[in-house]
Amino acid sequence: MKLNIEDAKKLVRVKGEFCKGSYIEFSEAALSAIENNSLIVKLKVHGKGRPRKLFSAYVGATSGELNISTGGNDQTVKFGDGSKGHYVLRMTGNSSVLIGENTTSNGTTIYTHDTGFSCGKDCMFSSEVLIQTSDQHGIVDLTTGDIINQDYSEVTLGDHVWLGRRSTLVSGVKIASGSIAGTASVVSGVIPENVVVVGSPARIVRTNVTWSREKLSRDEYSLSFFS
């Protein structure tokens, strides 16, 4: 079901004014979850000025709480079918967020500014995970007076990536499929597939591994990594 934001107010909690072209689309499973109070969706416009231009979202999530705060133009959000969990999105500028199918979160905050975040299928995010595609404030060079932290880059994850509790991903991170970021890791740069990284800054401590949602057995996605 595809609804403009005004009509969607009967299903989601909306604060602020969106332009008439903005819309949100729901899967049948998401509509059922909202009706059963197992899924809560909140939309908010932050900042001052005119109504935001063309915000669009697709919600295929089946449980959890999705808090989406928009402060820019031409922004897109997608929660893939079967995704679950708790998310806080704070988006400014021309930004996008894509959460893959069957991805779960116990508490993830994502900041975007003129950039994006995307992850593949069956990722798993623990609690207090922070994903930051840009700095929120400027760093000033006292010699030149220039703002030196203006290099904003998308953060991308492959399929079946596990982010441990309190892990942080900074601008430009790319984590390939099957990899794991350990508790409190601060991840930067490019991480290859099927490795474990830990520490601050995160470093590879194990290769040729993946993970399973089941503690004592291999699940469907982990089995897919065996040749």
N, C-alpha and C positions, 0 to 999 in steps of 0.2 A: 504494500500500500504506500503510495506516494502522496504526501500532503504538504501544502505550504505551511510556513511556520505558524501562522495565525490559526489555521485549522488543527495543527498538531498540538495545540495547547491543551486539548482534551486528553492527550496521552502523555505529554512531557511537561516538565516545569520550565517555563520560559521567563527570563528576566531581561528587559531591554527590548529595543526595537530593531527588527530585521527588515531588509527591503522585501518588496513583494515577490521578487524572483527567487527568494531563498526557499529551500524545501528540505524535508527529511523523509526518507523512505524506510519502511520497516518490512522485514521478512515476516511470514506468518508465525514463525516460532517466536520472534521478538514481540509481536503483538500479543500472543498468548501469555508470554512471560510478564508483560506489563499489566495485563488484565489480572494475572494471578499475584501481582505485587512481588514477584521475584526479580524484576528488573526495573530500575529507576533511571530515567534519563533527564538530565538537567542542562539547559542551554542558557548562557548568559552573555550579554554584550558588555565588555568592559571598556573603559576609556570614554572620552567625550567626543562629541561631534555628530555628524549625520548617521543615519542608519547604515549598518554594514552592507556592503554590496555582495550579492550572490554567495551566500553560505549554503553549502549542500552537504547532506550526510546520508549514509546508509547504515542502518542498524540491523545486524543479524545476530546480535548477542542474545543469550537465553537466560542469563542471570547476572546479578551484580548491580553496580551503580556507576553510571557514566556521567562525569561532570565536565562539560565542555564550555570553556570561556573563550570567546572570540573577540579580537580587537583589531581586525584588519579586513581586507577585501579579497574576494575570490578564494575563499578557503574551502577545503574539502576534508571530510572525515569519513572513514569507513571502518566499521567493526564487522569483520567477516562472520559468516554463518557459523554458529556453534561456539563463538567466542564467549568468554565468561569473565567476571571479576570486577575489580574496583580500579577506576582510572580517573585521573585529573588531567585534563588537557588545557594548557594556557597558550593560545595561539595569537600571534600578532603578525602584521604584514600579510604577504601572500604565502600561506602555509598550508601544509597537508599532513594528515596522519592516517596511516593504513595499518590496521590490526588484522593479521591473517586469521583464516578459519581455524577454529578449535584452540585458539590461543587463550591462555588463562592468566589472571593476575590477582595477587593478594593485596596489591596496593602500589600502583605505578603512577608517577607524575612525569608528564612530558611537556617541555617548553619548546616552542618553535617560533622563529622569527625569520620570515622570508625564506624558509627552508622546509624540510619535511622529515618525517619519521615513517619507516615502513618495516614490517616484519612479515615473515612467511607463515606457513601453517604450523600449528601445534607448538608454538613457543610457550614457555612457562616462566612467568615473572613472579618472584617472591614478594615479600612486603618491603616497603620503603625503598623501592627502586626509583632512581632518578635518571631521566634521559633528557639531555640538554643539547639542542642543536646549535645554540649560540649563547654567548654571554648576555646577561640581562642589563649590564651596565658597562660604560666605556672605561677603558684603561688609557690614560693620557701620557704620552711621551713628553717629559718636562723640557727636553731640548727643542723639539720641533713643534710641540703643541698638538700633534696629530693624535687621533684616536687609533690605536694600533691593534685593536681586537675586532676587526670588521670582517674577518674571514669566516663566514657562516657556511656550514656544509651539512648536507643531509646525513642522518644516521640510518643505516640499513642493516637488517638482520635477515639471514636465510631462514630455512625451515628448521623447526625442532631445536631452537636455541634456548638455553636455560640461564636466566639471570638470577643470581643468588641474592639473599637478603642484603639490603643497603648497598647494592652495587650501583655505580654511577657510570654513565656513558656520556662522553663529551662530543663536541662537534666533529663530524667527519668519520666517526667510528663505522667500521664495516665488520660484522661478525658472520662468518660463513656457517653453513648448515651443520647441525649436530654438535656445536661447541657449547662450553659451559663457562660462565663467569662466576667465580667463587664469592662468598660473603665479603662485603665491604670492598670489593675490587673497584679501582678507578681505571676504566678502560679507555684507551685512546688508540688511534691508528687502525690498522687492518689486522684482523684475527683470522687465521685459516680455519678450515673445517676440522671437526672432530678433535678438538684440543680442550684442555682445561687451563684457564688463566686465573691467577690470584694476585693480590697485592695492590700497592699504590706506588708507582704505576704498575698496572697488571702485566704479568709476564707468564709465558707458557711453562707449565710444570708437568704436563702430561700430554702425550699425543696418542693418536689412534684409539680414541674413545668416543662414546656418545653417552646418552642417559635414558632412563626409563621412568615413567611416572609411577610404576610399580617398584617397591623397594627390593623385592626378592625375586622378581621375574622380569622378562623383557616384554615391553608392550609393542603394539603394532608399529609405531614410528621407529623405535630403536631397531626392530628387526629389519626395517627397510634399508639400513645401512650395511647389512651383511651382503656380500656379493654372492 
